[in-house]
């Protein structure tokens, strides 16, 4: 290496001498003054700085031109901006794959790939690809291959490249949270990136062991794609709540637009109800002197969608009015409903059992509607009277709480009224008096609203 370096230096000197002689033949002899005024003839020199520094002077890191831009591009915020710039028009799977291709072509060494993968995992729900296995495999392909594979047992024991392995495990955990099962391509990519003994490969093995066991363990599965039609969604939700194969779902009103006599358009809400034969039997035996109640709304979550339903129920039957029906042994052939065991008891056995039995009252029917006011629910009760004539003789009371739309409207009205009632900027005494009056008015309006909702 020394001989090669010396030979290179001698060749460089010879070339400089030849250039100097050629320049002399063309422009004349080269003097010291001409060299100073002509920078192309000057030879670059290395500058050496002293290692000692003044006392009390803190070391300053060197700043290079364009270094700030490079550090910004490698940050998580810069990758978020990359997703926003590429997907300006629409956030789809094609634009998401385009962002990954742009990053792969940007640098062959894949600098900042960990930050990019974290940003991509964060943006996947916005692009609607959080359940796409092909996109997860494409994100795994962003990792450099055969770089993070441990070469010996010591590297394997001390968690070789922990930051990259943690990123791979985080990607697999997001797949697990969304119920995405890896395939053979995922395993091949993980082995190429982290080796057969890496933590991401171990995570893959655990997923492949447990996912098939729990795939069909839920007896009431919810589909990933819920019905978009509100009537179909209400029918599916009520069937799930009723949990009775004999329950009958009835559509009392389909959402439509009607024109009134004055010429204005009115949108009619949908009304869907469910009732089983056992509920009809309980309602037929109900005492007409005791009222029934319409209560709600109660929330029901189906994955990320929340729907609301209403119930028609009654108070618990008093103990003096309860009538015990005789036991029918053929009511359930799968398991007995009553056991009469004549067993020998010891002196220490207790014959009394302390069981807390809470009777909440019977539920006669349920319904769903997107407009839970008293007029809409009256139409539902009127529809129930066709199959349940006893409702014409039973008083019906409404115990309605504020639904989601009513709460949003109340909050908007309250914020607007508070803005209007803000006192003008002035002295502190006037502002305090105005705030006290506003607080009193709010306290007086709150009970009025609560009483008005329960009719």
C-alpha positions as a Markdown table, in Angstrom:
| # | Residue | x | y | z |
|---|---|---|---|---|
| 1 | Unk | 0.0 | 0.0 | 0.0 |
| 2 | Unk | 2.9 | 2.4 | 0.7 |
| 3 | Unk | 4.5 | 1.8 | -2.6 |
| 4 | Unk | 1.2 | 2.3 | -4.4 |
| 5 | Unk | 0.6 | 5.6 | -2.5 |
| 6 | Unk | 4.1 | 6.9 | -3.4 |
| 7 | Unk | 3.7 | 6.0 | -7.0 |
| 8 | Unk | 0.4 | 7.9 | -7.1 |
| 9 | Unk | 2.0 | 11.0 | -5.6 |
| 10 | Unk | 4.8 | 11.0 | -8.1 |
| 11 | Unk | 2.4 | 10.7 | -11.0 |
| 12 | Unk | 0.4 | 13.6 | -9.6 |
| 13 | Unk | 3.5 | 15.7 | -9.4 |
| 14 | Unk | 4.6 | 14.9 | -13.0 |
| 15 | Unk | 1.1 | 15.8 | -14.3 |
| 16 | Unk | 1.2 | 19.1 | -12.5 |
| 17 | Unk | 4.6 | 19.9 | -13.9 |
| 18 | Unk | 3.5 | 19.0 | -17.4 |
| 19 | Unk | 0.4 | 21.3 | -17.0 |
| 20 | Unk | 2.7 | 24.1 | -15.8 |
| 21 | Unk | 5.1 | 23.8 | -18.7 |
| 22 | Unk | 2.2 | 23.7 | -21.2 |
| 23 | Unk | 0.7 | 26.8 | -19.6 |
| 24 | Unk | 4.2 | 28.5 | -19.9 |
| 25 | Unk | 4.4 | 27.7 | -23.6 |
| 26 | Unk | 0.9 | 29.2 | -24.2 |
| 27 | Unk | 0.9 | 32.2 | -21.8 |
| 28 | Unk | 4.5 | 32.8 | -20.9 |
| 29 | Unk | 6.5 | 32.1 | -17.7 |
| 30 | Unk | 4.4 | 31.5 | -14.6 |
| 31 | Unk | 5.3 | 33.8 | -11.7 |
| 32 | Unk | 4.3 | 33.9 | -8.1 |
| 33 | Unk | 2.0 | 36.8 | -8.7 |
| 34 | Unk | 0.2 | 35.1 | -11.6 |
| 35 | Unk | -0.4 | 32.0 | -9.5 |
| 36 | Unk | -2.0 | 34.1 | -6.8 |
| 37 | Unk | -4.3 | 35.8 | -9.2 |
| 38 | Unk | -5.2 | 32.6 | -11.1 |
| 39 | Unk | -6.9 | 30.1 | -8.7 |
| 40 | Unk | -6.9 | 27.3 | -11.3 |
| 41 | Unk | -3.1 | 27.0 | -10.9 |
| 42 | Unk | -3.2 | 26.8 | -7.1 |
| 43 | Unk | -2.8 | 23.4 | -5.5 |
| 44 | Unk | -5.2 | 22.5 | -2.7 |
| 45 | Unk | -3.5 | 22.2 | 0.6 |
| 46 | Unk | -4.7 | 20.3 | 3.8 |
| 47 | Unk | -5.3 | 22.5 | 6.8 |
| 48 | Unk | -4.3 | 21.1 | 10.2 |
| 49 | Unk | -5.9 | 22.4 | 13.4 |
| 50 | Unk | -4.6 | 22.2 | 16.9 |
| 51 | Unk | -6.1 | 19.6 | 19.2 |
| 52 | Unk | -6.0 | 22.0 | 22.2 |
| 53 | Unk | -8.8 | 24.5 | 22.8 |
| 54 | Unk | -9.4 | 27.4 | 25.1 |
| 55 | Unk | -10.5 | 26.8 | 28.6 |
| 56 | Unk | -14.2 | 27.1 | 29.2 |
| 57 | Unk | -15.0 | 26.8 | 25.5 |
| 58 | Unk | -17.6 | 24.1 | 24.7 |
| 59 | Unk | -17.0 | 21.9 | 21.7 |
| 60 | Unk | -19.3 | 22.7 | 18.8 |
| 61 | Unk | -20.4 | 20.0 | 16.3 |
| 62 | Unk | -19.6 | 20.7 | 12.7 |
| 63 | Unk | -22.4 | 21.8 | 10.5 |
| 64 | Unk | -22.4 | 21.0 | 6.8 |
| 65 | Unk | -24.4 | 22.4 | 4.0 |
| 66 | Unk | -27.6 | 20.3 | 3.5 |
| 67 | Unk | -27.1 | 18.2 | 6.7 |
| 68 | Unk | -30.2 | 19.7 | 8.3 |
| 69 | Unk | -32.3 | 18.6 | 5.3 |
| 70 | Unk | -31.0 | 15.0 | 5.5 |
| 71 | Unk | -31.7 | 14.7 | 9.2 |
| 72 | Unk | -35.2 | 16.0 | 8.6 |
| 73 | Unk | -35.9 | 13.5 | 5.8 |
| 74 | Unk | -34.9 | 10.7 | 8.2 |
| 75 | Unk | -37.3 | 11.8 | 10.9 |
| 76 | Unk | -40.8 | 10.4 | 11.4 |
| 77 | Unk | -42.4 | 13.8 | 10.6 |
| 78 | Unk | -40.7 | 13.9 | 7.3 |
| 79 | Unk | -42.0 | 10.4 | 6.4 |
| 80 | Unk | -45.5 | 11.6 | 7.4 |
| 81 | Unk | -45.1 | 14.5 | 5.0 |
| 82 | Unk | -44.0 | 12.1 | 2.3 |
| 83 | Unk | -47.3 | 10.2 | 2.7 |
| 84 | Unk | -49.3 | 13.5 | 2.5 |
| 85 | Unk | -47.4 | 14.8 | -0.5 |
| 86 | Unk | -47.8 | 11.6 | -2.6 |
| 87 | Unk | -51.4 | 11.0 | -1.6 |
| 88 | Unk | -52.9 | 14.4 | -2.1 |
| 89 | Unk | -55.8 | 13.4 | -4.3 |
| 90 | Unk | -56.9 | 10.1 | -2.8 |
| 91 | Unk | -55.6 | 7.7 | -0.1 |
| 92 | Unk | -55.9 | 4.3 | -1.6 |
| 93 | Unk | -53.8 | 1.1 | -1.7 |
| 94 | Unk | -52.2 | 2.2 | -5.0 |
| 95 | Unk | -50.9 | 5.5 | -3.5 |
| 96 | Unk | -49.7 | 3.7 | -0.4 |
| 97 | Unk | -47.7 | 1.3 | -2.5 |
| 98 | Unk | -46.4 | 4.2 | -4.5 |
| 99 | Unk | -45.0 | 5.8 | -1.4 |
| 100 | Unk | -43.2 | 2.6 | -0.5 |
| 101 | Unk | -41.7 | 2.5 | -4.0 |
| 102 | Unk | -40.5 | 6.1 | -3.8 |
| 103 | Unk | -38.7 | 5.3 | -0.5 |
| 104 | Unk | -37.1 | 2.2 | -1.9 |
| 105 | Unk | -35.7 | 4.1 | -5.0 |
| 106 | Unk | -34.6 | 7.1 | -2.9 |
| 107 | Unk | -31.6 | 5.4 | -1.3 |
| 108 | Unk | -30.2 | 2.0 | -2.1 |
| 109 | Unk | -29.0 | 1.6 | 1.5 |
| 110 | Unk | -32.5 | 2.2 | 2.8 |
| 111 | Unk | -31.4 | 4.8 | 5.4 |
| 112 | Unk | -34.1 | 5.7 | 7.8 |
| 113 | Unk | -36.1 | 2.5 | 7.0 |
| 114 | Unk | -37.1 | 2.0 | 10.7 |
| 115 | Unk | -38.7 | 5.5 | 10.9 |
| 116 | Unk | -40.4 | 5.0 | 7.6 |
| 117 | Unk | -41.9 | 1.6 | 8.6 |
| 118 | Unk | -43.3 | 3.2 | 11.9 |
| 119 | Unk | -44.8 | 6.0 | 9.9 |
| 120 | Unk | -46.3 | 3.6 | 7.4 |
| 121 | Unk | -47.9 | 1.5 | 10.2 |
| 122 | Unk | -49.4 | 4.6 | 11.6 |
| 123 | Unk | -50.8 | 5.7 | 8.3 |
| 124 | Unk | -52.3 | 2.3 | 7.2 |
| 125 | Unk | -55.8 | 2.8 | 8.7 |
| 126 | Unk | -56.1 | 6.2 | 6.8 |
| 127 | Unk | -55.4 | 4.4 | 3.5 |
| 128 | Unk | -57.6 | 1.5 | 4.3 |
| 129 | Unk | -54.9 | -1.2 | 4.0 |
| 130 | Unk | -54.6 | -2.2 | 7.7 |
| 131 | Unk | -56.0 | -5.7 | 6.8 |
| 132 | Unk | -54.1 | -6.2 | 3.6 |
| 133 | Unk | -51.4 | -9.0 | 3.9 |
| 134 | Unk | -49.7 | -8.0 | 0.6 |
| 135 | Unk | -49.0 | -4.5 | 2.0 |
| 136 | Unk | -47.5 | -5.9 | 5.2 |
| 137 | Unk | -45.2 | -8.1 | 3.1 |
| 138 | Unk | -44.2 | -5.1 | 1.0 |
| 139 | Unk | -43.3 | -3.2 | 4.2 |
| 140 | Unk | -41.2 | -6.1 | 5.4 |
| 141 | Unk | -39.4 | -5.9 | 2.0 |
| 142 | Unk | -38.2 | -2.4 | 3.0 |
| 143 | Unk | -35.7 | -3.9 | 5.5 |
| 144 | Unk | -32.2 | -4.6 | 4.1 |
| 145 | Unk | -31.6 | -8.3 | 3.5 |
| 146 | Unk | -29.0 | -10.4 | 5.3 |
| 147 | Unk | -27.7 | -7.4 | 7.3 |
| 148 | Unk | -29.3 | -8.0 | 10.6 |
| 149 | Unk | -28.7 | -11.8 | 10.7 |
| 150 | Unk | -26.6 | -12.8 | 13.7 |
| 151 | Unk | -23.3 | -14.5 | 12.6 |
| 152 | Unk | -22.6 | -16.4 | 15.9 |
| 153 | Unk | -24.3 | -17.4 | 19.1 |
| 154 | Unk | -22.9 | -14.4 | 21.0 |
| 155 | Unk | -24.7 | -11.9 | 18.7 |
| 156 | Unk | -27.8 | -14.0 | 18.9 |
| 157 | Unk | -27.6 | -14.0 | 22.7 |
| 158 | Unk | -27.1 | -10.2 | 23.0 |
| 159 | Unk | -30.1 | -9.2 | 20.8 |
| 160 | Unk | -28.4 | -8.4 | 17.5 |
| 161 | Unk | -29.7 | -5.0 | 16.1 |
| 162 | Unk | -32.4 | -4.5 | 18.8 |
| 163 | Unk | -34.0 | -1.5 | 17.1 |
| 164 | Unk | -34.6 | -3.2 | 13.9 |
| 165 | Unk | -35.9 | -6.4 | 15.6 |
| 166 | Unk | -38.3 | -4.4 | 17.7 |
| 167 | Unk | -39.6 | -2.7 | 14.6 |
| 168 | Unk | -40.2 | -6.1 | 13.0 |
| 169 | Unk | -42.1 | -7.3 | 16.1 |
| 170 | Unk | -44.2 | -4.2 | 16.1 |
| 171 | Unk | -45.2 | -4.8 | 12.5 |
| 172 | Unk | -46.3 | -8.4 | 13.4 |
| 173 | Unk | -48.2 | -7.2 | 16.4 |
| 174 | Unk | -50.2 | -4.8 | 14.3 |
| 175 | Unk | -51.0 | -7.7 | 12.0 |
| 176 | Unk | -52.1 | -9.7 | 15.0 |
| 177 | Unk | -54.3 | -6.9 | 16.3 |
| 178 | Unk | -56.2 | -6.6 | 13.0 |
| 179 | Unk | -56.5 | -10.4 | 12.6 |
| 180 | Unk | -54.2 | -10.7 | 9.6 |
| 181 | Unk | -52.6 | -14.2 | 9.4 |
| 182 | Unk | -49.1 | -14.3 | 7.8 |
| 183 | Unk | -48.2 | -16.6 | 4.9 |
| 184 | Unk | -45.1 | -18.3 | 3.6 |
| 185 | Unk | -43.9 | -15.1 | 1.9 |
| 186 | Unk | -43.9 | -13.4 | 5.3 |
| 187 | Unk | -41.8 | -16.2 | 6.8 |
| 188 | Unk | -39.3 | -16.1 | 3.9 |
| 189 | Unk | -38.8 | -12.3 | 4.3 |
| 190 | Unk | -38.4 | -12.6 | 8.1 |
| 191 | Unk | -35.7 | -15.3 | 7.7 |
| 192 | Unk | -33.9 | -13.3 | 5.1 |
| 193 | Unk | -33.9 | -10.2 | 7.2 |
| 194 | Unk | -33.4 | -11.4 | 10.8 |
| 195 | Unk | -32.4 | -15.1 | 10.6 |
| 196 | Unk | -34.1 | -18.2 | 11.8 |
| 197 | Unk | -33.5 | -17.4 | 15.5 |
| 198 | Unk | -34.5 | -13.7 | 15.5 |
| 199 | Unk | -37.3 | -12.3 | 17.7 |
| 200 | Unk | -39.6 | -11.5 | 14.7 |
| 201 | Unk | -39.3 | -15.1 | 13.5 |
| 202 | Unk | -40.3 | -16.3 | 17.0 |
| 203 | Unk | -43.2 | -13.9 | 17.0 |
| 204 | Unk | -44.3 | -15.3 | 13.6 |
| 205 | Unk | -44.2 | -18.9 | 15.0 |
| 206 | Unk | -46.4 | -17.9 | 18.0 |
| 207 | Unk | -48.9 | -16.3 | 15.7 |
| 208 | Unk | -49.1 | -19.3 | 13.4 |
| 209 | Unk | -49.6 | -21.5 | 16.4 |
| 210 | Unk | -52.4 | -19.6 | 18.1 |
| 211 | Unk | -54.3 | -18.0 | 15.2 |
| 212 | Unk | -55.7 | -21.3 | 13.8 |
| 213 | Unk | -56.9 | -22.3 | 17.3 |
| 214 | Unk | -58.8 | -19.1 | 17.9 |
| 215 | Unk | -60.0 | -18.4 | 14.4 |
| 216 | Unk | -63.5 | -19.9 | 14.8 |
| 217 | Unk | -63.8 | -19.8 | 18.6 |
| 218 | Unk | -66.3 | -17.0 | 18.6 |
| 219 | Unk | -69.9 | -18.5 | 18.3 |
| 220 | Unk | -71.2 | -15.1 | 17.2 |
| 221 | Unk | -68.7 | -13.7 | 14.7 |
| 222 | Unk | -69.1 | -10.2 | 13.4 |
| 223 | Unk | -68.1 | -9.7 | 9.7 |
| 224 | Unk | -65.4 | -7.3 | 8.8 |
| 225 | Unk | -67.5 | -5.5 | 6.3 |
| 226 | Unk | -70.8 | -4.4 | 7.9 |
| 227 | Unk | -73.9 | -3.7 | 5.8 |
| 228 | Unk | -74.0 | -0.1 | 4.6 |
| 229 | Unk | -77.8 | 0.0 | 4.4 |
| 230 | Unk | -79.2 | 1.2 | 7.7 |
| 231 | Unk | -82.2 | -1.2 | 7.5 |
| 232 | Unk | -79.9 | -4.3 | 6.9 |
| 233 | Unk | -77.5 | -3.1 | 9.7 |
| 234 | Unk | -80.5 | -2.8 | 12.1 |
| 235 | Unk | -81.8 | -6.2 | 11.1 |
| 236 | Unk | -78.4 | -7.8 | 11.7 |
| 237 | Unk | -77.9 | -6.0 | 15.1 |
| 238 | Unk | -81.4 | -6.9 | 16.4 |
| 239 | Unk | -80.9 | -10.5 | 15.4 |
| 240 | Unk | -77.6 | -10.5 | 17.3 |
| 241 | Unk | -79.2 | -9.0 | 20.4 |
| 242 | Unk | -82.3 | -11.2 | 20.5 |
| 243 | Unk | -80.3 | -14.5 | 20.3 |
| 244 | Unk | -83.4 | -16.4 | 19.5 |
| 245 | Unk | -83.9 | -18.4 | 16.3 |
| 246 | Unk | -87.7 | -17.9 | 16.6 |
| 247 | Unk | -87.5 | -14.1 | 16.9 |
| 248 | Unk | -89.2 | -12.2 | 14.1 |
| 249 | Unk | -87.7 | -9.1 | 12.7 |
| 250 | Unk | -90.2 | -6.6 | 11.3 |
| 251 | Unk | -89.5 | -3.5 | 9.2 |
| 252 | Unk | -92.2 | -1.0 | 10.3 |
| 253 | Unk | -90.9 | 1.9 | 8.1 |
| 254 | Unk | -88.3 | 2.3 | 5.4 |
| 255 | Unk | -86.3 | 5.5 | 5.2 |
| 256 | Unk | -87.8 | 7.8 | 2.5 |
| 257 | Unk | -88.5 | 11.4 | 1.7 |
| 258 | Unk | -92.1 | 12.7 | 1.8 |
| 259 | Unk | -93.6 | 16.0 | 0.7 |
| 260 | Unk | -96.0 | 17.7 | 3.1 |
| 261 | Unk | -99.0 | 19.8 | 2.2 |
| 262 | Unk | -97.0 | 23.0 | 2.5 |
| 263 | Unk | -94.5 | 21.7 | -0.1 |
| 264 | Unk | -91.6 | 21.1 | 2.2 |
| 265 | Unk | -89.7 | 17.8 | 2.1 |
| 266 | Unk | -89.5 | 15.6 | 5.2 |
| 267 | Unk | -87.2 | 12.7 | 5.6 |
| 268 | Unk | -88.8 | 9.8 | 7.4 |
| 269 | Unk | -86.6 | 7.6 | 9.6 |
| 270 | Unk | -86.4 | 3.8 | 9.4 |
| 271 | Unk | -88.0 | 1.7 | 12.2 |
| 272 | Unk | -87.0 | -1.9 | 12.6 |
| 273 | Unk | -88.2 | -4.1 | 15.5 |
| 274 | Unk | -87.8 | -7.6 | 16.8 |
| 275 | Unk | -90.0 | -9.8 | 19.0 |
| 276 | Unk | -89.9 | -13.5 | 19.8 |
| 277 | Unk | -92.9 | -15.7 | 20.6 |
| 278 | Unk | -91.9 | -16.0 | 24.2 |
| 279 | Unk | -91.9 | -12.2 | 24.5 |
| 280 | Unk | -95.4 | -12.1 | 22.9 |
| 281 | Unk | -96.6 | -14.6 | 25.5 |
| 282 | Unk | -95.2 | -12.6 | 28.4 |
| 283 | Unk | -96.8 | -9.4 | 27.0 |
| 284 | Unk | -100.2 | -11.1 | 26.7 |
| 285 | Unk | -100.0 | -12.2 | 30.4 |
| 286 | Unk | -99.1 | -8.7 | 31.5 |
| 287 | Unk | -101.4 | -6.9 | 33.9 |
| 288 | Unk | -103.2 | -4.0 | 32.0 |
| 289 | Unk | -103.2 | -1.9 | 35.1 |
| 290 | Unk | -99.4 | -1.8 | 35.2 |
| 291 | Unk | -97.7 | 0.5 | 32.7 |
| 292 | Unk | -95.0 | -0.5 | 30.2 |
| 293 | Unk | -92.0 | 1.7 | 29.5 |
| 294 | Unk | -90.1 | 2.6 | 26.3 |
| 295 | Unk | -86.4 | 3.2 | 27.3 |
| 296 | Unk | -83.3 | 4.1 | 25.5 |
| 297 | Unk | -81.2 | 4.6 | 23.6 |
| 298 | Unk | -78.7 | 1.9 | 24.5 |
| 299 | Unk | -75.4 | 1.6 | 22.6 |
| 300 | Unk | -74.3 | -1.5 | 20.7 |
| 301 | Unk | -70.8 | -1.7 | 19.3 |
| 302 | Unk | -70.1 | -3.7 | 16.1 |
| 303 | Unk | -66.4 | -3.4 | 15.6 |
| 304 | Unk | -65.9 | 0.3 | 15.0 |
| 305 | Unk | -69.6 | 1.1 | 14.3 |
| 306 | Unk | -71.9 | 2.1 | 17.2 |
| 307 | Unk | -75.7 | 1.7 | 16.8 |
| 308 | Unk | -78.5 | 2.4 | 19.3 |
| 309 | Unk | -81.6 | 0.5 | 20.2 |
| 310 | Unk | -84.7 | 1.0 | 22.3 |
| 311 | Unk | -86.6 | -1.6 | 24.5 |
| 312 | Unk | -90.2 | -2.0 | 25.6 |
| 313 | Unk | -90.1 | -3.4 | 29.1 |
| 314 | Unk | -92.0 | -3.4 | 32.4 |
| 315 | Unk | -91.2 | -3.3 | 36.1 |
| 316 | Unk | -90.6 | -6.5 | 37.9 |
| 317 | Unk | -93.7 | -8.4 | 39.0 |
| 318 | Unk | -94.4 | -8.0 | 42.7 |
| 319 | Unk | -94.0 | -11.2 | 44.8 |
| 320 | Unk | -97.7 | -11.4 | 45.6 |
| 321 | Unk | -98.7 | -11.4 | 41.9 |
| 322 | Unk | -96.2 | -14.1 | 40.9 |
| 323 | Unk | -97.7 | -17.4 | 39.8 |
| 324 | Unk | -95.4 | -20.4 | 39.7 |
| 325 | Unk | -96.2 | -22.4 | 36.6 |
| 326 | Unk | -95.9 | -26.2 | 36.8 |
| 327 | Unk | -92.6 | -27.7 | 35.5 |
| 328 | Unk | -92.8 | -29.1 | 32.0 |
| 329 | Unk | -90.1 | -31.9 | 31.7 |
| 330 | Unk | -90.4 | -31.8 | 27.8 |
| 331 | Unk | -89.5 | -28.1 | 27.6 |
| 332 | Unk | -85.8 | -28.8 | 27.3 |
| 333 | Unk | -84.6 | -32.2 | 26.3 |
| 334 | Unk | -80.9 | -31.2 | 26.2 |
| 335 | Unk | -80.4 | -30.4 | 29.8 |
| 336 | Unk | -82.8 | -30.6 | 32.8 |
| 337 | Unk | -84.3 | -27.4 | 34.2 |
| 338 | Unk | -85.1 | -28.9 | 37.6 |
| 339 | Unk | -83.3 | -31.4 | 39.8 |
| 340 | Unk | -84.9 | -33.4 | 42.6 |
| 341 | Unk | -82.1 | -35.2 | 44.4 |
| 342 | Unk | -82.8 | -37.0 | 47.6 |
| 343 | Unk | -79.3 | -37.1 | 49.1 |
| 344 | Unk | -78.2 | -37.9 | 52.6 |
| 345 | Unk | -77.1 | -34.8 | 54.4 |
| 346 | Unk | -74.6 | -34.4 | 57.2 |
| 347 | Unk | -75.1 | -32.3 | 60.3 |
| 348 | Unk | -72.6 | -29.7 | 59.0 |
| 349 | Unk | -74.4 | -29.2 | 55.7 |
| 350 | Unk | -76.4 | -26.0 | 55.2 |
| 351 | Unk | -79.8 | -26.3 | 53.5 |
| 352 | Unk | -80.1 | -22.5 | 52.8 |
| 353 | Unk | -78.1 | -20.9 | 50.0 |
| 354 | Unk | -77.3 | -17.2 | 49.9 |
| 355 | Unk | -77.9 | -16.3 | 46.3 |
| 356 | Unk | -78.4 | -12.7 | 45.2 |
| 357 | Unk | -81.2 | -12.8 | 42.5 |
| 358 | Unk | -81.9 | -9.5 | 40.8 |
| 359 | Unk | -85.1 | -9.2 | 38.8 |
| 360 | Unk | -84.9 | -6.4 | 36.3 |
| 361 | Unk | -88.3 | -7.0 | 34.8 |
| 362 | Unk | -89.3 | -8.5 | 31.4 |
| 363 | Unk | -88.4 | -7.1 | 28.0 |
| 364 | Unk | -91.2 | -7.4 | 25.5 |
| 365 | Unk | -89.7 | -6.0 | 22.3 |
| 366 | Unk | -86.7 | -4.1 | 20.9 |
| 367 | Unk | -86.3 | -1.7 | 18.0 |
| 368 | Unk | -83.8 | 0.5 | 16.1 |
| 369 | Unk | -84.3 | 3.8 | 14.5 |
| 370 | Unk | -82.1 | 6.7 | 13.5 |
| 371 | Unk | -84.5 | 9.3 | 15.1 |
| 372 | Unk | -85.3 | 8.4 | 18.6 |
| 373 | Unk | -88.0 | 11.0 | 19.4 |
| 374 | Unk | -91.4 | 10.2 | 21.0 |
| 375 | Unk | -93.3 | 10.5 | 17.7 |
| 376 | Unk | -91.2 | 7.9 | 15.9 |
| 377 | Unk | -91.3 | 5.4 | 18.8 |
| 378 | Unk | -95.1 | 5.9 | 19.0 |
| 379 | Unk | -95.2 | 4.5 | 15.4 |
| 380 | Unk | -93.3 | 1.5 | 16.6 |
| 381 | Unk | -95.7 | 0.9 | 19.5 |
| 382 | Unk | -98.6 | 1.2 | 17.2 |
| 383 | Unk | -97.1 | -1.4 | 14.9 |
| 384 | Unk | -96.6 | -3.7 | 17.8 |
| 385 | Unk | -100.4 | -3.5 | 18.6 |
| 386 | Unk | -101.2 | -5.6 | 15.5 |
| 387 | Unk | -99.7 | -8.7 | 17.0 |
| 388 | Unk | -100.1 | -7.6 | 20.6 |
| 389 | Unk | -103.7 | -6.3 | 21.2 |
| 390 | Unk | -103.0 | -5.9 | 24.9 |
| 391 | Unk | -101.0 | -2.8 | 24.2 |
| 392 | Unk | -104.2 | -0.9 | 23.4 |
| 393 | Unk | -105.2 | -1.3 | 27.1 |
| 394 | Unk | -101.9 | -0.8 | 28.8 |
| 395 | Unk | -100.5 | 2.7 | 29.5 |
| 396 | Unk | -97.2 | 3.4 | 27.8 |
| 397 | Unk | -94.6 | 5.7 | 29.3 |
| 398 | Unk | -91.5 | 7.0 | 27.6 |
| 399 | Unk | -88.2 | 7.2 | 29.5 |
| 400 | Unk | -85.9 | 8.6 | 26.8 |
| 401 | Unk | -82.4 | 9.9 | 27.3 |
| 402 | Unk | -80.5 | 12.2 | 25.0 |
| 403 | Unk | -79.2 | 10.4 | 22.0 |
| 404 | Unk | -75.9 | 11.1 | 20.3 |
| 405 | Unk | -77.4 | 13.6 | 17.9 |
| 406 | Unk | -79.3 | 15.4 | 20.6 |
| 407 | Unk | -76.2 | 15.6 | 22.7 |
| 408 | Unk | -74.2 | 17.1 | 19.8 |
| 409 | Unk | -77.0 | 19.6 | 19.1 |
| 410 | Unk | -77.2 | 20.6 | 22.8 |
| 411 | Unk | -73.4 | 21.1 | 23.0 |
| 412 | Unk | -73.5 | 23.3 | 19.9 |
| 413 | Unk | -76.4 | 25.4 | 21.3 |
| 414 | Unk | -74.7 | 25.7 | 24.6 |
| 415 | Unk | -71.4 | 26.8 | 23.1 |
| 416 | Unk | -73.2 | 29.3 | 20.8 |
| 417 | Unk | -75.2 | 30.8 | 23.7 |
| 418 | Unk | -72.1 | 31.0 | 25.9 |
| 419 | Unk | -70.4 | 33.0 | 23.2 |
| 420 | Unk | -73.3 | 35.4 | 22.9 |
| 421 | Unk | -73.5 | 35.9 | 26.7 |
| 422 | Unk | -69.8 | 36.7 | 27.0 |
| 423 | Unk | -69.5 | 40.1 | 28.7 |
| 424 | Unk | -67.6 | 42.9 | 26.9 |
| 425 | Unk | -64.0 | 43.6 | 28.0 |
| 426 | Unk | -64.2 | 45.9 | 31.0 |
| 427 | Unk | -63.5 | 46.1 | 34.6 |
| 428 | Unk | -63.1 | 43.0 | 36.7 |
| 429 | Unk | -66.3 | 43.5 | 38.8 |
| 430 | Unk | -68.5 | 43.7 | 35.8 |
| 431 | Unk | -66.9 | 40.6 | 34.3 |
| 432 | Unk | -67.4 | 38.7 | 37.5 |
| 433 | Unk | -71.0 | 39.7 | 37.8 |
| 434 | Unk | -71.7 | 38.6 | 34.2 |
| 435 | Unk | -70.0 | 35.2 | 34.8 |
| 436 | Unk | -72.1 | 34.6 | 37.9 |
| 437 | Unk | -75.4 | 35.4 | 36.1 |
| 438 | Unk | -74.4 | 33.1 | 33.2 |
| 439 | Unk | -73.6 | 30.3 | 35.7 |
| 440 | Unk | -77.0 | 30.7 | 37.4 |
| 441 | Unk | -78.8 | 30.7 | 34.1 |
| 442 | Unk | -77.0 | 27.5 | 33.1 |
| 443 | Unk | -77.8 | 25.8 | 36.4 |
| 444 | Unk | -81.5 | 26.7 | 35.9 |
| 445 | Unk | -81.6 | 25.4 | 32.3 |
| 446 | Unk | -80.0 | 22.0 | 33.1 |
| 447 | Unk | -82.8 | 20.6 | 35.2 |
| 448 | Unk | -85.4 | 21.9 | 32.7 |
| 449 | Unk | -83.7 | 19.9 | 29.9 |
| 450 | Unk | -83.4 | 16.7 | 32.0 |
| 451 | Unk | -87.1 | 16.9 | 32.9 |
| 452 | Unk | -88.1 | 17.6 | 29.3 |
| 453 | Unk | -86.4 | 14.5 | 27.9 |
| 454 | Unk | -88.4 | 12.2 | 30.2 |
| 455 | Unk | -92.0 | 12.3 | 29.2 |
